[in-house]
Amino acid sequence: MNQAATLCAMVGGTQRRLAAVVSTDVVGYSRLTGVDEVGTLSALRAHRAEFIDAKIAEYGGRIVKTTGDGLLLEYPSVVDATTCAIDIQEGMTVRNADVAEDKRIIFRIGVNLGDIVIDGDDILGNGVNLAARLEAIAAPSGVCISDMVRQNLRGAIGDSFEDMGGQTLKNIDGKVRVWRWPSEGQARTSSSRGESASNAKGRLSTIAVLPFETLSPDSDHHFYSKGLTDGVATTIAKLDTLRLVPAVANEGHETPNYHVKGNVRISGARIRCNVQVIEVASGQPLWAEKFDGNIAEIFELEDQLTDQIGAALEVEITEGPQVRLWRREAANSVAYSHFLTGRIAYKEYSRSGHARARVSNEAALALSPNFYSAAVSLARVHIEEALFGWSTEGKNGFEEARRLIDGVFAINPDHALAHMQLAQILMIEGDFSAARLEGELAVALDPNSADAHHALAHVLVCLEMPEEALRSARRAIELNPGRPGFYHVVMAEAFIALKQYPEALAVTDKIIAERPAWVMARIWKALALEGLGKEEEAKSEIFNLLQTRSGFTAQRWQKFIFFPDRPDVPDLIKRLVSIGLPP
């Protein structure tokens, strides 16, 4: 079904169409107004004016009518309707954080996809009635959807709903299958992809750590191999992205998706460990690395092993359809392993990480010259090394990037990620309109590329189109929920542009919880605090940032955002300087 399309018909003089219908209602509204009618009405109006109405418009919704404490909404897209409902509930959780519990405005929401009858500006019919009944059984701060809605949801957003089975609803014939968000017992987070820990752990990819082999003749050295095996297994068991299972599939135990295997060689006080991650189904190595260290530092070596294994599998598991493209282009497993190692290093977002990413991508291209995605990744590294002053080779990073992208286009003019990277180059050059065309082309060529949607979101922010940027960023997160921090940065920028500071603060807090040292997240958090009038907290955020990045300035930040000519930069710099960032 085309979600953007509407189905209209004239049956016996009555106009009908298929639409997504949303019904909302305030929990305990009579009690709230009974205690403080003026305060409750004022709070409800403020929530709508400052947040809810803009959120509805952002997702293309129409307010059909208000019912005192409730709203009846219509959307052309069931995906947008459902995502908007979750966003509203999460946003209200943030807005209620500092409100006394007995004064909080809390909604129930129901979403249905069905036939509606058009009556002027109003809508009627069974599709509307069912949405209202779904809303009535939703938990406070929760969303209930019909099975028709669930069938039209894909990816993480659909998976975040729990099946309630058949439900008997008032004035609705027969039982109706209903799905709820969040699931029972689920910890509510700021992410619409949240789910209970037990359910999530059950769906994670599985991994087993095989006993590391000892290559040294000294039998005492088996102690180190066993220690590394046990240490790596123990640490992997704590990862949120993987589930550890026994190395051998016995009755009652499943075959793992991945194996970690390695060997240990000791010479004097030196220890070398070679490690591989193997995909069990194909028997192909996904990643391989060599680690050297001193026996006295074996625990540090164990930490390095685990961090690298976790990062490699995060890329492999969370990047979705792009992984298949990378493997196909790589042509051989060694080139792919180099590429994967480069992507892991790139994610460190540091001078040394970019240097290692450059070397790894160059190695991948040397083995597989038509590995276009490696060329695109290398182009990105060259661009950012040039921007941040990290390049030490004397090359012009922008020229190198252009050369690499032109080389890809010469052989494959429809390579989506190459168009995505060209969009970044055009943004740096200040040609945002051309960058938008390239970003939209990248998305059209590969609608399942999270990176392409993320790049387009950046362009749209620079073009002062924050609502559209949020849609693209959310699509990136839906396609690749494993990189929420990376994709949430552009959401923070968009929220700042929209002056939706509570939402910006919630997003940046989430990023910082995952990566406390991420400079950009702390800058956007400071701007969100400043926008909320919390000037002292904003100054404190900048002060703390400068304790670890003493040379960081507004001019330096301007380089970090890549696109210094974007229209909103002068005002943002003025605000940052006002809260203590050196010019």
Secondary structure, DSSP 8 states (H G I E B T S, - for coil): --TT--EEEEETTEEEEEEEEEEEEETTHHHHHHHHHHHHHHHHHHHIIIIIHHHHHHTT-EEEEE-SS-EEEEES-HHHHHHHHHHHHHHHHHHTTTS-GGG---EEEEEEEEEEEEETTEEESHHHHHHHHHHHHS-TT-EEEEHHHHHT--HHHHHT-EEEEEEE-TT-SSEEEEEEES-TT----S-TT---HHHHHHHSEEEEE---EE-SS-GGGHHHHHHHHHHHHHHHTT-SSEEE--SS--TT----SEEEEEEEEEETTEEEEEEEEEETTT--EEEEEEEEEEGGGHHHHHHHHHHHHHHHHHHHHHSTHHHHHHHHHH-SHHHHHHHHHHHHHHTT-SHHHHHHHHHHHHHHHHH-TT-HHHHHHHHHHHHHHHHHT---S---HHHHHHHHHHHHHHH-TT-HHHHHHHHHHHHHTT-HHHHHHHHHHHHHH-TT-HHHHHHHHHHHHHTT-HHHHHHHHHHHHHH-TT-HHHHHHHHHHHHHHTT-HHHHHHHHHHHHHH-TT-HHHHHHHHHHHHHTT-HHHHHHHHHHHHHH-TT--HHHHHHHTS-TTSTTHHHHHHHHHHTT---
